[in-house]
Amino acid sequence: MSKNYTRYKNKVKAILNFYGIVYPQEFESPNNHWSMQFYTWLEQVKLATEEGTWALQWYLQECLKAKEQKRLALAKVRELSRTSTFSSDVKLLRSIVGIGLRTAMTILTEIEDIAENLVLRAW
């Protein structure tokens, strides 16, 4: 999901660059980049060709869809991390410096898959 989101953002930036569109000063900072205000500005951009404008808007919509999918997936991961199955192990893993929620859940779900495969191989 993150790869698609990044891919669409890169497409939008490439189109803007191709048409020589420069970001307004308020969006130069990485903190303001890809904010809702930035998306609103992008929706108002008109390029030299109708096809270019259409492509920009299409990639922008795909970017917003990917962002929403990423948000929903992360919300589900948070929800699962609070269940009795994962909560204590997530807490232990997150006590290690550098391990966040997504990494902890990835480790736990991968370990579960590995354990299942080892049991099946033992048969």
VOGU-3710 file (C-alpha; in Angstrom, 3 decimals, decimal comma):
1> msknytrykn> 0,000/0,000/0,000  2,737/2,440/0,863  4,462/1,654/-2,416  1,342/2,552/-4,409  0,884/5,754/-2,443  4,508/6,735/-3,042  4,250/5,771/-6,718  1,206/8,012/-7,255  2,789/10,917/-5,388  5,864/10,577/-7,598
11> kvkailnfyg> 3,664/10,578/-10,720  1,957/13,780/-9,575  5,340/15,422/-8,902  6,639/14,266/-12,303  3,661/15,779/-14,126  4,082/19,072/-12,280  7,786/19,066/-13,081  7,148/18,246/-16,765  4,810/21,231/-17,098  7,126/23,508/-15,112
21> ivypqefesp> 4,702/24,011/-12,222  6,437/25,214/-9,054  4,925/24,633/-5,628  3,682/27,741/-3,834  5,993/28,911/-1,045  3,716/27,549/1,724  4,151/23,979/0,415  7,951/24,026/0,119  8,358/22,656/3,664  8,222/18,839/4,044
31> nnhwsmqfyt> 5,727/19,371/6,900  3,167/20,936/4,548  3,777/18,609/1,656  0,848/16,310/0,907  -1,412/17,991/3,426  -5,096/18,490/2,639  -4,312/22,103/1,744  -1,725/20,837/-0,733  -4,274/18,442/-2,248  -6,749/21,319/-2,543
41> wleqvklate> -4,126/23,388/-4,371  -3,339/20,449/-6,675  -7,021/20,044/-7,556  -7,064/23,645/-8,775  -3,953/23,361/-10,971  -4,671/23,705/-14,692  -1,933/22,564/-17,046  -1,131/23,681/-20,596  -3,024/20,751/-22,106  -6,355/19,202/-21,289
51> egtwalqwyl> -4,758/15,761/-21,309  -2,111/16,868/-18,822  -4,747/18,276/-16,495  -6,760/15,060/-16,784  -3,678/12,914/-16,006  -2,774/15,079/-13,019  -6,307/14,833/-11,624  -6,439/11,073/-12,228  -3,159/10,453/-10,399  -4,259/12,799/-7,639
61> qeclkakeqk> -7,463/10,782/-7,128  -5,465/7,532/-7,113  -3,124/9,071/-4,565  -6,047/9,985/-2,309  -7,503/6,468/-2,632  -4,145/4,900/-1,735  -3,801/7,270/1,225  -7,253/6,235/2,473  -6,485/2,524/2,043  -3,258/2,989/3,981
71> rlalakvrel> -5,159/4,819/6,750  -7,792/2,065/6,974  -5,163/-0,686/7,065  -3,238/1,042/9,841  -6,469/1,505/11,804  -7,123/-2,246/11,507  -3,562/-3,025/12,649  -4,070/-0,764/15,678  -7,368/-2,487/16,432  -5,791/-5,958/16,196
81> srtstfssdv> -2,865/-4,888/18,373  -5,317/-4,172/21,199  -6,837/-7,665/21,147  -5,947/-10,234/23,796  -4,088/-12,243/21,157  -1,514/-9,532/20,497  -1,648/-6,810/23,172  0,880/-8,170/25,689  3,375/-9,211/23,015  3,028/-5,866/21,216
91> kllrsivgig> 3,736/-4,075/24,480  6,887/-6,148/25,032  8,158/-5,654/21,492  7,469/-1,919/21,560  9,623/-1,608/24,675  12,594/-2,277/22,368  14,026/0,959/20,991  13,194/1,328/17,291  10,236/-1,049/17,200  6,900/0,612/16,613
101> lrtamtilte> 3,405/-0,722/16,245  3,675/-1,802/12,599  6,999/-3,539/13,109  5,747/-5,305/16,242  2,611/-6,529/14,483  4,622/-7,630/11,447  6,953/-9,650/13,664  4,085/-11,244/15,565  2,085/-12,186/12,492  5,162/-13,546/10,709
111> iediaenlvl> 6,138/-15,621/13,745  2,637/-17,084/13,794  2,974/-18,050/10,125  6,420/-19,579/10,736  5,147/-21,550/13,734  2,239/-22,939/11,711  4,568/-24,019/8,900  6,947/-25,720/11,356  4,055/-27,684/12,863  2,853/-28,745/9,421
121> raw> 6,376/-29,844/8,401  6,678/-31,911/11,576  3,688/-33,945/10,494
//
